Amino acid sequence: MNDQTQPATVRVFIALAPPDHAKQELARELRPAYGTHPHMRWNRIEDWHITLAFLGELPVETVQLLRPPLADLAADHRPLSLALRGSGTFDDRVLWSGIDGDLDELQGLAADVRSAVKNCGVAFEDRPLRPHLTLARARRGDRSSAAEIAQGFAEFTGQRWSTERLHLVGSNFGRSSGPIHYRDIEAWTLGHGSPTRP
């Protein structure tokens, strides 16, 4: 009989996370939209992140292989100066906020992360990086709400902030219709590599 308490696989991505003050700044900008569009599937603010590499469903053993190279990589990369800026949609349904700041360095960090993952033998869909925070998804058939909200904060420019850690994140993405929740599997401080655990 299988032990159901420990999953054999986990849905994994590698990301940066804005600090709380940057997220709160954007959340204040979005507050009217929370009221006017309650039917949107809003992501939890604590789960907002900038995905550098989405790896999909991986065996738990494979996830362990990623830890040493990601720790080394984080130690070798200085923190980046970033800001949340503007808005947009993907496929008329996904609402996002854009990223401004050290974008060349961000692309370089993402390229190094993806190389490290490939060197561990992990195959994944290597799409071009389009740095953003996913904020909400419209329900099927709703082709206007995301664009309406995006228009409302298109001119938003948040304060600059410094990235602190590289996050290896797992999600509880199941087959249920409930919200997706994320948790750090591990996070490493950028620039000097001392690991921090949640």
C-alpha positions in Angstrom: 0.0 0.0 0.0 1.4 3.4 -1.0 2.2 6.0 1.7 0.0 9.0 0.7 1.7 11.4 3.1 4.8 11.9 1.0 4.2 12.7 -2.7 6.5 11.0 -5.2 6.5 14.2 -7.3 6.3 17.9 -6.8 5.5 20.8 -9.1 8.6 23.0 -9.1 9.8 26.4 -10.2 12.8 28.7 -9.5 12.0 32.3 -8.7 12.7 35.7 -7.2 10.2 37.3 -4.8 9.5 41.0 -4.3 9.8 42.2 -0.6 6.7 42.7 1.4 6.8 46.5 1.0 6.8 46.3 -2.8 3.9 43.8 -2.8 1.9 46.0 -0.4 2.5 49.0 -2.7 1.1 47.2 -5.7 -1.8 45.7 -3.6 -2.9 49.2 -2.6 -3.0 50.1 -6.3 -5.1 47.0 -7.0 -7.5 47.5 -4.1 -10.3 49.0 -6.2 -10.1 46.1 -8.6 -10.5 43.6 -5.8 -13.8 45.2 -5.1 -15.0 45.6 -8.7 -13.8 42.2 -9.9 -14.3 39.7 -7.1 -15.0 36.9 -9.6 -11.3 37.0 -10.8 -9.2 34.2 -9.3 -6.7 36.5 -7.4 -3.4 35.0 -6.4 -2.4 35.4 -2.8 -0.1 38.3 -2.3 2.4 36.2 -0.4 2.6 33.9 -3.5 3.6 36.7 -5.9 6.9 35.8 -7.6 9.0 36.3 -10.7 9.5 32.9 -12.3 13.0 32.3 -13.7 12.5 28.7 -14.7 9.3 26.6 -14.5 10.3 22.9 -14.3 6.9 21.3 -13.9 6.3 18.0 -12.1 9.5 16.4 -10.9 10.4 13.4 -8.8 11.2 14.4 -5.2 14.7 12.8 -5.6 15.4 15.0 -8.6 14.5 18.1 -6.7 17.3 17.2 -4.2 19.8 17.2 -7.0 19.1 20.8 -7.8 20.0 22.2 -4.3 23.8 22.2 -4.5 24.2 23.9 -7.9 21.5 26.5 -7.1 23.2 27.3 -3.8 26.5 27.8 -5.7 24.8 29.9 -8.3 23.1 32.2 -5.8 26.4 32.7 -4.0 28.0 33.9 -7.3 25.2 36.4 -8.3 24.9 39.8 -6.7 21.4 41.1 -5.7 19.5 42.9 -8.5 17.7 46.3 -8.3 14.2 45.8 -9.6 10.8 47.5 -9.5 7.2 46.6 -10.3 5.9 48.6 -13.3 2.9 48.6 -15.5 0.5 45.9 -16.4 -0.8 43.7 -19.1 -2.6 40.4 -19.9 -1.7 37.0 -21.4 -4.4 35.4 -23.6 -7.0 38.0 -22.4 -7.3 36.1 -19.1 -4.1 36.3 -17.2 -3.4 39.6 -15.4 0.2 40.6 -14.7 2.4 43.4 -13.5 5.7 44.0 -15.3 9.2 44.3 -14.0 11.7 47.1 -14.4 15.3 47.7 -13.3 18.4 45.4 -13.9 16.7 43.5 -16.7 19.9 42.4 -18.5 21.2 41.0 -15.2 17.8 39.3 -14.6 18.0 37.6 -18.0 21.6 36.5 -17.1 20.5 35.1 -13.8 17.6 33.2 -15.5 20.0 31.8 -18.1 22.4 30.6 -15.4 19.5 29.0 -13.5 18.3 27.2 -16.6 21.9 26.0 -17.4 22.2 24.6 -13.9 18.9 22.8 -14.2 19.9 21.3 -17.5 23.3 20.2 -16.1 21.3 18.2 -13.5 19.7 16.3 -16.4 16.3 17.9 -15.9 14.3 18.5 -19.1 11.8 21.4 -19.2 10.2 23.8 -21.6 12.8 26.5 -22.0 10.6 29.5 -23.0 12.0 33.0 -23.3 11.9 34.9 -20.0 9.2 37.6 -19.9 9.6 38.9 -16.4 6.3 39.5 -14.6 4.2 38.8 -11.6 1.0 36.9 -12.3 -1.8 38.6 -10.2 -5.0 36.9 -11.2 -6.8 34.8 -13.8 -10.2 35.5 -15.3 -12.7 32.6 -15.4 -13.3 30.9 -18.7 -15.4 32.9 -21.1 -14.4 36.2 -19.4 -12.4 38.0 -22.0 -12.7 41.6 -20.7 -12.0 41.7 -16.9 -8.3 41.2 -17.0 -7.8 44.0 -19.6 -10.1 46.3 -17.7 -8.0 45.9 -14.5 -4.7 46.2 -16.4 -5.8 49.5 -17.9 -6.5 50.8 -14.4 -2.8 50.5 -13.3 -1.0 50.6 -16.6 1.0 53.7 -15.4 1.9 52.2 -12.0 5.6 52.4 -11.1 6.7 51.0 -7.8 9.7 51.8 -5.7 13.0 50.1 -6.5 14.0 47.1 -4.3 16.9 44.7 -4.0 16.4 41.0 -4.6 17.5 39.0 -1.6 17.2 35.3 -2.3 16.9 32.7 -5.0 13.9 30.5 -4.3 13.3 26.9 -5.2 9.5 26.6 -4.9 7.1 23.7 -4.8 3.3 24.0 -5.3 0.5 21.9 -4.1 -1.0 22.0 -7.6 -3.4 19.1 -7.6 -6.4 18.2 -9.7 -8.7 20.2 -7.4 -10.3 23.6 -8.3 -9.0 25.2 -5.1 -6.3 27.9 -5.1 -2.7 27.0 -5.8 -0.4 27.5 -2.8 3.4 27.7 -2.9 6.1 27.0 -0.4 9.8 27.4 -0.4 11.6 24.1 -0.7 14.8 26.1 0.0 16.0 29.7 -0.6 19.6 31.0 -0.9 20.8 34.5 -0.2 22.2 36.1 -3.3 25.8 37.1 -3.1 27.1 35.0 -0.3 25.3 31.7 -0.4 24.2 31.0 3.2 21.0 28.9 2.9 17.8 30.1 4.6 15.0 27.7 5.2 11.4 28.6 5.8 
